[in-house]
Amino acid sequence: MKYTRLTKEQLEELQPEFVNFLATQSISAQEWADIKANKPAVAEEELDVFSDLIWEGVLTKVSYLENIGAQQMHLFAAFEKEIKLISVKVLNPEIDLTTTEGFSWFKKNFQGDYVEYLTAAKAYKLERNVELFDLIKQGAVITKGELYNWFDNLIE
């Protein structure tokens, strides 16, 4: 398995897509019920293949990721050949960016002495989607990139 199996809730939400997936393999609903009952290993394998297909489709469309912690923000722009990072570090230990109050403080003080910025870019060492998935496993979330682009324009 390349990524990770979708959760039960995710699989339930994607039931129509899963039915289509089974249909492309000429597996009917009755055959699927038989596979689940009598060949659980094959059923698990089908779920893994479907999960990988879904993750691959989602990750291919990802352009931006964010990982925001109490004192740091890691904002990523994912391009075809490289990924760019804008890292923001708050040096005031009393500020927690994950709270409304902390983020409000940050919006007022983002150019102050208690905020550091770092930018970086690197070519992918692994497959693009695998590296993006690793960032998601580490806590990053897929975004539309508003925060990244705001900082990118500010830094230029």
Secondary structure, 3 states (H helix, E strand, C coil): CCCCCCCHHHHHHCHHHHHHHHHHCCCCHHHHHHHHHHCHHHHHHHHHHHHHHHHHHHHHHCCEEEEECCCEEEEEEECCCEEEEEEEEECCCCCCCCCHHHHHHHHHHCCCCCEEEEEEEEECCCCHHHHHHHHHHCCCEEECCHHHHHHHHHHC
